Amino acid sequence: MAKKPLRFGIIGLGLMGREFGSAAARWCHFLNLDFEPVITGICDTNVALHDWFTDNFDTIKIKTTHYHELLASSDVDVIYCAVPHHLHAQMYIDILNAGKHLLGEKPFGIDLAANEQILAAIAQHPDLVVACSSEFPFFPAAQRIIAAINEGRFGTIIEASCGLLHSSDLDPTKKINWKRMIEFNGEYGCLGDLGMHALHVPLRSGWMPTRVMASLQNIVRERPNDKGEIVPCETWDNATLICEVDNEHGQFPLTIQTYRIAPSETNTWYLRVLGTKFSIEYSSKYPKTLRFMEYKPGGEQAWQTVDLGYKSAYSTITGGIFEFGFSDGLLQMWAAFCDELANGRAGMQQPFYCATPAETHQQHRILTAALASHQQKTMISL
Ligand SMILES: NC(=O)c1ccc[n+]([C@@H]2O[C@H](COP(=O)([O-])OP(=O)(O)OC[C@H]3O[C@@H](n4cnc5c(N)ncnc54)[C@H](O)[C@@H]3O)[C@@H](O)[C@H]2O)c1
């Protein structure tokens, strides 16, 4: 099948830039897609990172340390931008003004004001496809939870909880990097890094909280820098948000945890929804395992456990009996973004599209309220 090439430039060739490179290189994994990303341009101020791309991709026509050169290139139609948060607003706006489509990284602006500047630029360019990276909803179990929400199976929702948990910051000897500096990462700290992952499915489900109460912790307050000097580490390590979501039955609590210090957890994403008729839960800690419970009045209350195989939104060569993991989630997310780019949202092969700019704005409103709640020791209305 002839595939429509989508000519990508990447700005930021670090952890996530390379993950996208790897996803693009693995496009043959898909069955039945009539489009494919082709990496034609790369940009990073750190030239040492260029080599991995040029060694592995013979489609690159432009490599640069100045992103404006990438934006000026007629060989690039769409940009994946994965840079520190303080650069999001300026770069995303410049990308849009250059007429390039954009998959940006979360939190989509270092703070609410930056996010609103980006949204204003998007409004000026309604012809461009713009989305925010968020891969966990593409896990098979997450897709099953989303289907249950869409089918309204829960009866009255009793509570929902979601989060993303890391543990590597438990090590006080871990060196400080930009993600642990307010100047580059923002006042949100762990909330800006992890919040969109937790919030994507609740927001897509229409569960925008009306009230937010937050407890934030800075647990490791000093870290060594590259020179071995001990310097202040001022970002929030852990955040717990108790939110209230209003719905047709009244309201239910939505609890969100974004932890960089959750002992033993390595990128654990979870979502649990309890209802009077149906409950369901998934944690990527047990990547195959989905648990759910049907309840009929007077009946037994018994959880069922099912090991899900590789049942992805976009079909692939992998047999259904095998497991699904982080890089598979990213690959599926990239397929959804490229599908929207190639065919428009209405023409997508499957209905779940990437996180939208409007959802990033909702995220920022929640995170900003969380900062205010913690500071004022009160619940904030949205
Ligand atoms: N979706 C996810 O699961 C996920 C995971 C981690 C990070 N992220 C997000 O991805 C983004 C990048 O994070 P990362 O972990 O890849 O960081 P990183 O530090 O590994 O990479 C960022 C890159 O940006 C480059 N850079 C800095 N200034 C630049 C400039 N002016 N021009 C060009 N390049 C420049 C740096 O040299 C670096 O290579 C952040 O927004 C982060 O929140 C997303």
PDBQT file of the ligand as one rigid body, heavy atoms in Angstrom, charges set to zero:
ROOT
HETATM    1  N1  LIG A 401       5.116  12.048  27.023  1.00  0.00    +0.000 N 
HETATM    2  C1  LIG A 401       5.951  11.596  27.934  1.00  0.00    +0.000 C 
HETATM    3  O1  LIG A 401       5.825  10.478  28.427  1.00  0.00    +0.000 OA
HETATM    4  C2  LIG A 401       7.094  12.454  28.379  1.00  0.00    +0.000 A 
HETATM    5  C3  LIG A 401       8.139  11.905  29.134  1.00  0.00    +0.000 A 
HETATM    6  C4  LIG A 401       9.217  12.734  29.486  1.00  0.00    +0.000 A 
HETATM    7  C5  LIG A 401       9.212  14.074  29.130  1.00  0.00    +0.000 A 
HETATM    8  N2  LIG A 401       8.154  14.576  28.420  1.00  0.00    +0.000 N 
HETATM    9  C6  LIG A 401       8.133  16.005  28.021  1.00  0.00    +0.000 C 
HETATM   10  O2  LIG A 401       8.968  16.144  26.869  1.00  0.00    +0.000 OA
HETATM   11  C7  LIG A 401       9.595  17.431  26.899  1.00  0.00    +0.000 C 
HETATM   12  C8  LIG A 401      11.111  17.212  26.836  1.00  0.00    +0.000 C 
HETATM   13  O3  LIG A 401      11.488  16.353  27.881  1.00  0.00    +0.000 OA
HETATM   14  P1  LIG A 401      12.716  15.327  27.712  1.00  0.00    +0.000 P 
HETATM   15  O4  LIG A 401      12.570  14.372  28.830  1.00  0.00    +0.000 OA
HETATM   16  O5  LIG A 401      12.789  14.843  26.325  1.00  0.00    +0.000 OA
HETATM   17  O6  LIG A 401      13.909  16.328  28.037  1.00  0.00    +0.000 OA
HETATM   18  P2  LIG A 401      15.448  16.202  27.623  1.00  0.00    +0.000 P 
HETATM   19  O7  LIG A 401      16.181  17.121  28.522  1.00  0.00    +0.000 OA
HETATM   20  O8  LIG A 401      15.871  14.769  27.549  1.00  0.00    +0.000 OA
HETATM   21  O9  LIG A 401      15.466  16.776  26.133  1.00  0.00    +0.000 OA
HETATM   22  C9  LIG A 401      15.213  18.125  25.860  1.00  0.00    +0.000 C 
HETATM   23  C10 LIG A 401      16.129  18.536  24.713  1.00  0.00    +0.000 C 
HETATM   24  O10 LIG A 401      15.834  19.886  24.338  1.00  0.00    +0.000 OA
HETATM   25  C11 LIG A 401      17.064  20.450  23.904  1.00  0.00    +0.000 C 
HETATM   26  N3  LIG A 401      16.983  21.902  23.855  1.00  0.00    +0.000 N 
HETATM   27  C12 LIG A 401      17.035  22.768  24.886  1.00  0.00    +0.000 A 
HETATM   28  N4  LIG A 401      16.956  24.039  24.423  1.00  0.00    +0.000 NA
HETATM   29  C13 LIG A 401      16.860  23.953  23.073  1.00  0.00    +0.000 A 
HETATM   30  C14 LIG A 401      16.750  24.906  22.027  1.00  0.00    +0.000 A 
HETATM   31  N5  LIG A 401      16.725  26.227  22.281  1.00  0.00    +0.000 N 
HETATM   32  N6  LIG A 401      16.687  24.464  20.747  1.00  0.00    +0.000 NA
HETATM   33  C15 LIG A 401      16.722  23.140  20.473  1.00  0.00    +0.000 A 
HETATM   34  N7  LIG A 401      16.818  22.187  21.426  1.00  0.00    +0.000 NA
HETATM   35  C16 LIG A 401      16.887  22.601  22.708  1.00  0.00    +0.000 A 
HETATM   36  C17 LIG A 401      18.074  19.934  24.929  1.00  0.00    +0.000 C 
HETATM   37  O11 LIG A 401      19.413  20.041  24.463  1.00  0.00    +0.000 OA
HETATM   38  C18 LIG A 401      17.617  18.498  25.098  1.00  0.00    +0.000 C 
HETATM   39  O12 LIG A 401      18.310  17.606  24.253  1.00  0.00    +0.000 OA
HETATM   40  C19 LIG A 401       9.113  18.121  28.164  1.00  0.00    +0.000 C 
HETATM   41  O13 LIG A 401       8.020  18.942  27.839  1.00  0.00    +0.000 OA
HETATM   42  C20 LIG A 401       8.673  16.981  29.051  1.00  0.00    +0.000 C 
HETATM   43  O14 LIG A 401       7.662  17.332  29.975  1.00  0.00    +0.000 OA
HETATM   44  C21 LIG A 401       7.128  13.788  28.021  1.00  0.00    +0.000 A 
ENDROOT
TORSDOF 0
